[in-house]
């Protein structure tokens, strides 16, 4: 499924745009002009990666400083141990789209329970 995220002109380099879907996804525009999309929730605890710090091709979680590679979703720094899910980014006629991965997300237990309708 391809979801419109934002206009490319509205996403400055070095910034992120969060899509409020379940689970949330964020598009990151690096200083080098590359675009990446990953699940927005840190796999360690419920924190928005779009609120973190973007440096090169990785994002640092604002809560406990876990770092994730935007290309692969791999964890580059603990305390997170599981990768975030990555998604394909497509730009068509100035609009940024995200093609969602069919893989299951790696969500922290509190978020997974909430999405499943259980207690957090």
Secondary structure, DSSP 8 states (H G I E B T S, - for coil): -EEEEEEGGGS-TTEEEEE-SSS-EEEEE-TTS-EEEEESB-SSSS-BGGGSEEETTEEE-TTT--EEETTT--EEESS--S---EEEEEEETTEEEEE--SS-----HHHHHHHTTS--
